[in-house]
Amino acid sequence: MTSQSGERALPQFWLAAAVPVLCLPLAGTAWAQLPGGGSLRPPPPTDITNITEAYHQGGLLRVRVLSDNKARLDRQAAVRLHCDDPLGTIWQTTAGESETTFLGLSVCKYDIQVSAVGYLSTHKEIDVAGLTDDIRTEVILQRDPSAISLDAAGSADAVMPAKASKETQRAVQALKSGNFKESQKRLDAAYKLVPSSAQVNFLFGYLAFEQKDFEKAQTYLAQATVLDPRHVQALSLLGRVRLVRGDYDQAKTALEQAVAVAPDDWMVHNLLADAYLKQHEFEKARDHAQLAVDKGKGAGNAAKLVLAEALANLGKNQEGIQALNTFLQAAPENPSAPHARELLAVLEQRASNSTEVAVATPKSPAGTDPLLASSEPALPVTAWQPPGIDDTKPVIAAGVTCPSEQVFGTSGERVEQLVDNVGRFAAIEDLLHERLDAQGNAATRETRKFDYAASISETRPGVLMVDEYRTQHYGLADLPDQIVTKGFAALALVFHPSMRDNFQMTCEGLGEWHGQATWLVHFRQREDRPSRMQEYIVGANSYPVKLKGRAWITADKFQIVRIESELVSPIAKTRFFTEHQIAEYGPIPFEKKNLELWLPKTAEVYLDFAGHRYHRRHSFDHYMLFSVDSQEKIREASHDPHGPGSTTPRKRKYWPA
């Protein structure tokens, strides 16, 4: 972004190794080879009659995923099929009737892992004994007791007006995907219709909890429990929030009420045990922690830590040691593991101390979430922009090991294929520009429409060149607040093999986005590598921009569907404090070329610069694709006399979407 009007100059981002708008091609009919000899296969046809003939030979396996009540799972699941030899690993996702079909399988004993957000991962073994086998199997997922069920309405909300119900369902879907801005919008609409709904108040409380605004969360959750005293989700989350805030007596009250409503819920017993522990009611803490362990049937290992602390304070050192060893063996990387090891050392010292010298029991850290074991609560995020990348984390499925190498490698191949094979594309671009007040409300609003085109080329290995073209005016004098926005959709190039090593990348787990199962990847600019994605230019001065962010990548085809990014730190010299970018991608078919590309659908930018706050939304539609051979791409990128932003039309052959 750039402006050259005195103090209100805004940054322009020149992307030496980035593309303004990114398309991510599907694999098409080719199978992308994975490390170890595995393959990613195209989605099965909807009509699987004579499927064996279509794939010439190989077994067929149909997997149907059910919830614990034997009903079709209400969300997309990721299914991992693994064979040591010769196939490797295949990831697919369910569709339709919560089913997926694996085709062309070799003879092998396969391990099936099924995972979904809000459920515990499940494994099952299947033997494919012949190349003509047609096997059907069902996998039942058990709900993750530690996950909050956003779909479960309280007893007081059995009937809700249709419009309010629709808005609430949309809010739930947005919450599951971590889209807090959309969920806020939907909940606001629902609240206007049914302010006395316990479920809507609970969802508002959950939204505030995820944003770490614990005071607001407590207000909404308390109201939800008044409206519906049997809303166990609201009661348990209210107790959890009060534990984090250090209000142990009130936490105990809410959790005792929750246990009375749901006596078989192990997680509620676990939370109540923690409340008793903080109140030094050690026998009650021990009893409820043991109930959590027993009722959890293996899932309640987290309660072993509270159980051990209660036993330690009751002088039962050997029993406490046993509980701690079990906890650490099952969860050595748990955030509470350091505290568990400290407590274990103390109990072992006590047990071996012949002189019986008293050794104090270390206390668990105050002000922490007993389930998430998070650090001290962060300050609430400001309302005018989305939550920071590290302020919150979308919900992920329990017990799923992320295939990091496949996620990073195959998503990088998608970007690399784009640079190698795609010349240019054009679209109609709609621009919404808002200047915001401190609360995030639009003080001014303007719109524009443009014919947009972009090209990308790799002029030499590792050097990516990008050009943008708009046929209408797109200069400083023509745009609202004299701000030019460029390169906002280039974020996916973070995963290009030439760029990837400049970032620290962590696959956080299996989440979802708009009902799709997705891998969540956190990235951050490395301090020991140059910042090549973005530059901020003011006059003759340029400032490399360090980015961090999160990507949502589909669990089956490893396509990037959404990326968020923000500054690692403000550029104080220029009063550039905030840049939060959000780009979303979707599949666009080009039938005449028998091609489908993943192109940007929307891109949003939130800016805090020179004492002003801005929001921009770019939307793209009516795509057209036109090809340029690689030599012409190199020549134009190096010597294009028109330059970026040129309004000169060019003659090319177009394939409309």
Residue, then its C-alpha position, 0 to 999 in steps of 0.5 A: m500500500t502506498s500514499q505520497s500525500g504528506e503525513r498520511a503516506l501509507p506503505q506500498f508493498w513490492l513483492a520481490a518474491a511474491v505474486p499479487v494474486l495466487c492461483l493454486p491448481l488442482a492435481g487434475t487427473a495426475w496423482a501427486q507422489l508422496p514421500g515414501g512412495g504414497s500417492l494422493r488420489p483424485p476424489p472418487p466419482t459420484d457414480i462408482t458403478n464399474i469403478t474397478e474397470a475405470y481404474h483398471q485394477g485394484g481393490l476398492l474400500r468404502v469408508r463410512v463415518l458415524s457418530d457415537n449415536k450411529a448417525r451420519l457424522d455431521r461434519q467432514a472427517a479426514v481419513r488416513l489410509h496407510c500400508d507399509d508396502p507398497l502404497g504408503t499413505i493416502w489422505q482423503t476426506t468424507a463427503g455426501e453421506s459422510e463417506t469416502t472411497f479409496l480406489g485401486l488398492s494393492v493387496c495389503k493390511y491397511d491401517i485406517q485412521v479417522s479424525a474430525v474436529g470435536y471427536l477422538s481419532t479412531h484406528k481400524e485395520i482392513d485387509v485387502a486380500g485381492l485386487t478385485d475386493d470391494i470392501r465396505t466398512e463403518v468407523i464410529l467416532q466417539r466425541d472428545p469429552s474435552a471439546i465443547s459441543l457448540d451444536a448442543a442447545g440447552s433445554a430452554d432453547a428447544v424451539m427457536p424462530a427459524k431466522a434466529s436458528k439459521e443465524t445461530q447455525r451459521a455462527v456455530q459453523a464460523l466458530k468451528s472454523g475460527n472465523f470470529k468476525e463472521s460468528q460475531k456478525r451472526l450472533d449479533a443478528a440472532y441476539k436481536l431476535v432472541p436475546s433471552s436465548a440461553q444458547v445464543n448467550f452461551l455462544f457469545g460466551y464461548l466466542a469471548f472465551e476463545q478471544k481470551d476476553f474472560e470478563k465478557a465470557q463470564t458475563y454471557l455465560a452467567q446469563a446463559t445459566v440464569l436463562d437455562p440452569r440445566h445448560v451443562q455446556a454453559l455451566s462447565l465453561l463458566g466454571r472453567v472461566r472462573l478458574v482461569r480468573g482465580d474466582y475458585d469459590q464461584a467456579k466451584t458453585a457453577l461446577e457443582q451445578a454442572v455435575a448435578v446436571a451431568p453426573d457422567d461427564w468426566m470433564v466436569h468432574n475434572l474441572l470440579a476437582d481442580a476447583y476443590l484443589k484450589q480451595h484446599e478441599f483435598e479429599k473432595a478433589r481426590d474423589h472427583a479426580q478419580l471419578a473423572v479418571d474412571k468415567g473418562k475410560g482412558a480419555g481422562n488422563a488429564a485428571k491424573l495430574v489433579l489426582a496426584e496433587a490431591l494425593a500429595n496434599l493428603g500425604k499419599n506419596q506412592e499413589g501420587i507417584q503412580a498417578l504422575n508416572t501414568f500422566l507423563q507416560a501418556a502425555p509427555e509433551n503436555p503443557s503441564a508436564p513440567h509442573a508434573r515432573e516437579l511434583l514427581a521429584v518432590l514426591e520421590q524425595r518424600a518417599s525416600n526421606s528417612t528423616e521425614v523432613a517435610v517437603a512442600t508440595p509445589k502448587s500448580p500455576a495460578g490463573t491457568d486454564p486447567l484444560l488448556a494449560s495455557s499461559e497467563p490470559a492475554l489482554p482482550v483483542t481490540a474490536w476493530q480488527p480480527p484477533g491476532i495470529d497468536d492470540t487465539k487458535p482454531v479448534i483442532a481434532a484430538g489425537v491427530t498426528c499432522p503429516s507435516e512433510q506432506v502438508f508442506g511439500t505438497s502445498g508447495e508443489r501446488v504453488e510451484q505448479l502455478v508458477d511453472n504452468v500458468g501465464r496470466f488470468a483476469a477478473i472483475e475486482d470489486l473494492l470496498h474501502e472503509r475508514l474505521d473508528a476506534q470501535g471498528n465502525a465504518a466512519t466513511r465507506e467507498t466502493r470501486k470496480f476494476d478489470y483486473a489481470a495478473s501474471i506470474s513468472e519465475t525468471r530464474p530459479g528462486v526469483l518470482m516476478v509479479d505484474e498486476y494490471r488494472t484497466q481503470h484508474y488505480g493511482l494514488a489520486d484515484l483511490p479512497d484515502q490515497i491508498v494503493t493496495k497491492g500484493f495482498a493475495a501473495l501470501a500463499l507463496v510462503f509455501h513455495p519451495s524457494m520461499r519456505d525455508n525463510f519461515q518457521m513452520t508448524c503444523e498445528g493439527l486438523g481443523e476445519w474451514h466452512g465444513q472442510a477438514t483442513w490442516l492448520v499451519h502456523f508460519r513466522q519469518r525466521e530471524d536468520r533469513p532475509s525477509r523476501m515476501q514484502e517491503y514497506i516503502v516510504g519515499a526513498n526508504s524501504y523497510p523489510v516486513k516480517l510476517k507471521g500467520r496461519a494457513w488452512i490447507t485441505a486435508d485431502k488435496f493439500q490446497i490452500v483455502r485461507i491464509e491470515s498474516e500480520l506483522v511480527s512487530p510494528i514499524a515504529k519509525t513510520r507509525f505503521f502499527t498493524e497490517h492484518q491480511i486475510a485471503e481466501y481461495g476457491p476452485i474455478p473451472f475453465e471448461k474449455k481448457n479442461l482445467e480447474l484452478w484455485l484462485p483468490k475469491t476475497a482478500e481483506v486488509y486491516l491497517d493502523f497507520a499514522g493515527h488512522r485505521y482502515h479496512r479494505r475488502h477486494s472481491f474477485d469474480h468472472y475469471m478469464l485465463f490466458s496463456v503466455d509461453s515461458q520465454e514470453k513471460i520471462r521477457e515481459a517480466s524483465h522488459d515490459p515497457h508498460g510496467p505494473g499497473s499499465t492500462t494498455p490492453r494486450k492481445r491474448k487468447y482467453w478461456p473464460a471460467 
